Amino acid sequence: MFEAVLFDMDGLFIDSEPDWHAAETEMMQGYGYDWKTSDQLQCLGGPLQRVTEYMSRCLNGEISPEILGETIISEMQIRLSSSISYMPGSVEFSKMIYDQQIPQALVSASPRQLVDAVITKLPKNYFRETVASGDIARTKPFPDPYLHAAKLLGVEIKNCLIFEDSPTGIAAATASGAFVVAIPHFIEIAETARLKVSKSFLDIRDVDLEQWWELNQHELGKLS
């Protein structure tokens, strides 16, 4: 079986995209810009630096990415500290993995204060480790956050299973060398030998994990 399971946070484990959209819309409207769904889709998956740089361009550079970042982080910290909505089946799936004594990590492109806010609100924390933007030099779409999580857990990344939802996160996950399962919401993902797609955590069973593990070992064997 997989040595560890690694989860993205926003839009994958927690249903935070509506909060991000509301916070971004409110902030940008305050600067006189009509933040549309198309703008939100441009920013899906982060990382935050890319998002705030995009916002700054929308405002013709009148507000710096740094100021925009501080503002949006502060607002999101308030929202996540108040209440959190979880993606369907995510907490239950994490418990199932925990009951099988498989280590887990939450790996996010969001800043540490937002990751900690989510961990604090969990009904039960099944994650052995967490990785946030700023913990290491490079965040997603580079594979570094997932490689760092595997190192923290003391496992080989090629024997890990990663769940992601956005193009940025999927790029990071696949580049890491892990087996990846995408649960996308607004995009189409083409499957490959070590990248599979599921509609929801509610659709994933023990047998799927076993089949993915066998497939992973089979594909790794081809590379050796």
N, C-alpha and C positions, 0 to 999 in steps of 0.2 A: 504494500500500500504506500501511498505518497508519504514522504517524510514530514511534510508540513503543508499547510494550506494558508495562502496569503490572499487577503481581501483588499480591494480598493475601498474607499470610504464613500465619498459623495456620489450619489446616483447609483451606487452598487449595494452598499450595506445600509446606508441611510437614504431616505427620500428627501434630500436636501436641495435638489435642483429648484423646486418652487421657492424655497427661502432665498437662494442665491438670486433667482430672477427678480423676486420682489425687492430685495435689498439693492440690487444693481439698478433696477428701474427707478426706485425712489431716489437714489443718490444721483443718477444721471439727470433725472428730471429737475432736481435741485440746481443743476448747472445749465438747465435750459435745453437738454438733449432728450429727444423722444426715443427711449431705449426699446427696440422692437424684438420680437421673437427671433428674427434673423440675426440680430446682434448676439443674443443669448447663445444661439447655436454656434456662432463663431468662437465662443469662449468655452464651449462644453469640454470638460475634462481638465481645464487649466493648462499649465500651472498659473498661479496667481500673477506672476510677473508678466506673462503673456497677456493675460486678461486686462490688467491695468494699463499696459502699454497700448493695447487696442482701444481702451476707453479714452486714454489721453489723446490718441489720434482723432477719435470721434469729436473731441472737444478742441481740435486744432492746436493741441499742445498747451492750452491755456492753464490746465491743471496737470501737475506732474504725476507720473505713475506712482511715486512714493506716497503722495498725499492721498490719492485714490485708494491705494492699498491699505493704508492705515484706517481710512474711513470704513471701507467695506469689511475689514477684519473685525473692527469694533462692533459693527452692526450684526455681523454673523455670530460673533461670540455671545451677544445678548440673546439672539434668537435660539441658538443651540443650547444655551444654558437654561432657557425657559422650557422648551419642549422639543422632542425629536420624533420624527416619523421614520419608521424603518421600512425598508423595501420588503415586499411580501415574502415571508419565509426566511428572511436573512438571519434573524436571531435564533430561530428554531434549527436552522441548518448548522449554525455555529455551535449550538449545543450538541447536535448529533456528532460533529467532528470532535468536540471536547470529550464526549462520552467514549469515543474510540481512542482517546489518549493521543491524538494527533496534534502537535503544536500548531498554533495559529498566530498570525500577525496581521495587524491593520496597517496598511501602507498607503499613505495619502500624499497628494501634492498640496494639501492645505497646510497652513502654518500650525505650529505646535499647540498654540492656545486653542485652536478649533478642534484639533484631534483630542486634546485632553478634555475639552468640554463634552465631547461625544462619549468618551470613555467613562467619565464621571456619571453620565445619565443612564448608562446601560443598566438594565434590570439585573444582569450578572455579567461580569467581564470574563469572557472566555479567551481573551487574547493574552498570549504570553509576552508579546512585544508589540510596540507600535513604532512606526517611522513617519515623520512629518517633514514637510518642506523646511529646509534650514538645518536639519540634522546632519546632512551631508552636502557636499559642494553642488552637486547636480541633481535635479529632480526630474520627474517625468517630462518629456518622452524618453529620456535616457533610462537605461535599465538599473542605474545605481541604487535607487530606493529598494528595489526587490533583491538585488544582490546583497545590500546591507542587511535587509531583514533575514535573509537566509544565513548570513554570517552570525547575526545575533542569536538565532535559534540553533546554530551549530549543525546545519544541514547543507546538503548539496543542492544548488538551485535546480539542477536538471531533474531532481527527484521531487520537486515541489509542484503543487497545483496552484495556479493564480486565477482569481476571478476579477474581471474588469468589465467596464461598460462603454468607455469612450475611446475614440481613435487614439488620443494621446496616451491613455493608460494601456491600451492594447499594444501599442507600439513599444512601450517600455517593457511590458510583460513578455512579449515574444522575443524581444532583443535580449532578455535576461537568460534565455535558454530553458525556461520552465515550460511545463505543459499549461496551456491557457484555455480557459472557458470564458467566453464573452456572453454577457447578458445585456445586449444593447437595447436602447429605447427609441432613439430617433434616427438611427443609422442602420445600414445593411452591412453585415460582416460576412465575408467569404471564408468558409472553413478551409483549413489546411490539415496536414497530417497531425500536427500538434497544437492546433487551434480549433476548438469546437464552439458551437453556439447553443445556448439554452434560452428559453423564454423567461424563466423565473427560477428562483431557488425552490419554489414549490414543486417543480417538475423533476428535481434531482433526487435520486434514491441511492442507496448503498451500492446497488448493482452498477449504476452509472460510474461511480467512483472506481469500482473494481475494473470495469471495462476500460476506463480512461487510463488507469494505471498500467494495465496490460498493453494497451496501445502505445503508451509512452515508452515502456520498456522495449517493445518491438521496434519502434522508430529509432530509439537510441542505439539499438543493436545494429541498425543499418549504417549508423554514423561511425561505429567503432571499427 
